[in-house]
Amino acid sequence: MNELIFYKTADNSTGLYNNLVKDIYHSKTGALKEAFEKFIYPINLKNILTNKNNINVLDICSGILYNTKALISSINDDVKANIDCIDKNKELSILAPFISDSLFNESINLKILNQLLENGITMDEIILCLKLYYTPENFSFFLPFTSYFINFIKNLPYKNNLHCQNKRFLHNIYYEYISTSMNKRSSLNEYENLRLNFEFCDARNFIKKTDTIYDIIFLDGFSPQKDPCLWSEDFIKELSSHLNYNSIIVSYSKSTPFRAALLNSNLFVGKTFIENVDSGTIASNNPQNINFKLSDFDLNLINTRCGITYKDKNLNLSPSEIISNRKLEQNTSSRVSSTKFLKSLKK
Ligand SMILES: C[S@@+](CC[C@H](N)C(=O)[O-])C[C@H]1O[C@@H](n2cnc3c(N)ncnc32)[C@H](O)[C@@H]1O
């Protein structure tokens, strides 16, 4: 059975379930909607782009690129954006430009395809991946462009991955498919200022080797309780060493040990909201980037055993090692338990 199961989410974008990890990748209430609400709206792009025309972005756990796509569609063409997209799973990035995302922007998908090829992904890899997932029962989860792409590639005289051939190939695809079917007058030069760099590895290894300073970091890993590797105090401290004064880390997670890890990294930490519901976390070196501070309740909870952070000193422990080390630390801690703290509030 294939590793990835597709489903439609409430905003008509495609969600994924991983059959091996037994985990859901996207919210059923809308995969694209979630990207905007939890990652784009809370960061106040206008602010970030004041007096600044180029930004470095780190998309940790980029998957099929909803957060990156939502960001691209929110910035002007003249902004120079370098986006590092990090995910363990290469297949996801390859599928990203073909998946029906309800964004209705073929140019973004073509740009992603272009950048995958520029990053050394071969046509063979793309075809292999599509053969696996673009099956009749999955057709509705893919853009109509996918079948055009497959037919187009079948008739190509050139099949390898040489740079100039990629350009010619994409140029042809653009003019034969996208500009006619979408009735567009623009060209492949759209998003000329955009660079995507794909790394298919554990994000912990990536952050150890990069020296880039990021303006925005999206953190979209699996939940801390399931996979704490990307929520440990040590990983968050490493991330915070890649920020400038105005940079922002944003995540859907509102987990207490994650918020504690951000505070222990000397960042100002706040909440993000969707329709008055606490729905994520934002952090920055600049307190003015935090619109909604953590409440006294949140801060008191952080001081209980529940606020003991995950530890991963050399950024190389397995999820189960990180979880059991934290349990041990919690059991021997003199802090009050979260249960006791919550009970004390009811009195
Ligand atoms: C919740 S999904 C992210 C969804 C994604 N942002 C999107 O737009 O599709 C979690 C992702 O984390 C990736 N992942 C999990 N652990 C990782 C790690 N240590 N380093 C890099 N990627 C990881 C998985 O492959 C999966 O794609």
PDBQT file of the ligand as one rigid body, heavy atoms in Angstrom, charges set to zero:
ROOT
HETATM    1  C1  LIG A 401       2.417  18.320   9.449  1.00  0.00    +0.000 C 
HETATM    2  S1  LIG A 401       3.382  17.831   8.084  1.00  0.00    +0.000 S 
HETATM    3  C2  LIG A 401       3.810  19.373   7.368  1.00  0.00    +0.000 C 
HETATM    4  C3  LIG A 401       2.859  19.837   6.288  1.00  0.00    +0.000 C 
HETATM    5  C4  LIG A 401       3.466  20.835   5.360  1.00  0.00    +0.000 C 
HETATM    6  N1  LIG A 401       3.827  22.085   5.963  1.00  0.00    +0.000 N 
HETATM    7  C5  LIG A 401       2.653  21.046   4.101  1.00  0.00    +0.000 C 
HETATM    8  O1  LIG A 401       2.413  22.195   3.700  1.00  0.00    +0.000 OA
HETATM    9  O2  LIG A 401       2.275  20.046   3.468  1.00  0.00    +0.000 OA
HETATM   10  C6  LIG A 401       4.881  17.337   8.857  1.00  0.00    +0.000 C 
HETATM   11  C7  LIG A 401       6.050  17.110   7.913  1.00  0.00    +0.000 C 
HETATM   12  O3  LIG A 401       7.223  16.971   8.706  1.00  0.00    +0.000 OA
HETATM   13  C8  LIG A 401       8.149  16.172   8.006  1.00  0.00    +0.000 C 
HETATM   14  N2  LIG A 401       9.152  15.814   9.045  1.00  0.00    +0.000 N 
HETATM   15  C9  LIG A 401       8.934  15.143  10.200  1.00  0.00    +0.000 A 
HETATM   16  N3  LIG A 401      10.041  15.119  10.950  1.00  0.00    +0.000 NA
HETATM   17  C10 LIG A 401      10.993  15.811  10.277  1.00  0.00    +0.000 A 
HETATM   18  C11 LIG A 401      12.346  16.150  10.541  1.00  0.00    +0.000 A 
HETATM   19  N4  LIG A 401      12.956  15.774  11.671  1.00  0.00    +0.000 N 
HETATM   20  N5  LIG A 401      13.015  16.897   9.638  1.00  0.00    +0.000 NA
HETATM   21  C12 LIG A 401      12.415  17.283   8.479  1.00  0.00    +0.000 A 
HETATM   22  N6  LIG A 401      11.131  16.981   8.169  1.00  0.00    +0.000 NA
HETATM   23  C13 LIG A 401      10.432  16.257   9.056  1.00  0.00    +0.000 A 
HETATM   24  C14 LIG A 401       7.279  15.075   7.439  1.00  0.00    +0.000 C 
HETATM   25  O4  LIG A 401       7.880  14.473   6.339  1.00  0.00    +0.000 OA
HETATM   26  C15 LIG A 401       6.007  15.872   7.059  1.00  0.00    +0.000 C 
HETATM   27  O5  LIG A 401       6.067  16.286   5.730  1.00  0.00    +0.000 OA
ENDROOT
TORSDOF 0
